[in-house]
Amino acid sequence: MAQIVVMFIAGKVADKTSPSIVVAVGYANAALVAFPIFWLVDTRDTALITVAMILGLGFASIPYAPVGTVLTQLFPVKVR
């Protein structure tokens, strides 16, 4: 459920701004959240592991929505 909501929001933000910026910010956020996620998993508490998985999947799915647009912008129409 977190992925669906985050992808919807990321897609809307990418439409209003630049899709490549949203992809870059999404990957940067996923990298920054990686260590806190590992720390939450290391607690071995079921509730905190669930929170870690929701955060991990949520932040990792930010670039999924606009990445198709970014990949098509890499090549001219004639090559596509």
N, C-alpha and C positions, 0 to 999 in steps of 0.2 A: 504494500500500500504506500509506503514511503517513497518508493521509486516512481510510482505513477504520479504522485503529487509533485515531486521534485522535477521530474521530466517535463510535466506540464508547465510549471513555473519557469524552468530554464528555457523552454521553447518560446514562451511569451517574451521573456527578457531578450532572447536572441533576435526575435523579430523586431523589437524596438531599438536594439543596439546592434553591435556587430557579432555575428555568430562565432567568429574566431576568438573574440575576447571572452565570450561565455565559456568556450571550450578551454581556453588557457586558465581562466579563473577556476573552473571546475576541477581541472587536474591539480592546480596549486592547492585548492582546498582539500582535495582528497589526500594529497601528500602531507599537508599539515595536520590532518586529523588522524593519520595512521598511528602515531605513537600513543595518543590518548586512547585509541581503540584497543591497542595491545595492552595498555595498562588496565583498562576495564576488564578485558578478558582474563588477565592475570589474577584478578581478585577471586576468581572461581565462584562468584555469586551469580546465580541464574538470572536474576533481574538485571544486574549490571552487564552481563554478557548479552542479554537481549537488547539493551540500550546500545551497546557497542555495535551489534549487528545492524540495527536500524540506522545508526549514524553512518556506519561504513557503507551500507548499500545506498543510503540517501545521498551522501556526498559523492560517491563514485558514479552515480547516475546523472549528475549535472551535465557532463559533456555529451551524453548519449543523444539528447534531443537535437542539438545543432551540428553534430559531427558530420552528418550527411551533406548538409549545405556547405560546410567548410571543405569537404573532400571534392565536391563538384566545382567549387571556386578555384581549386588548384590547377585545373586544366581548362583550356579554351574550348568553346563549343565545337569547333572542328575536330578536336581530338576525342571528345566525349562521344 
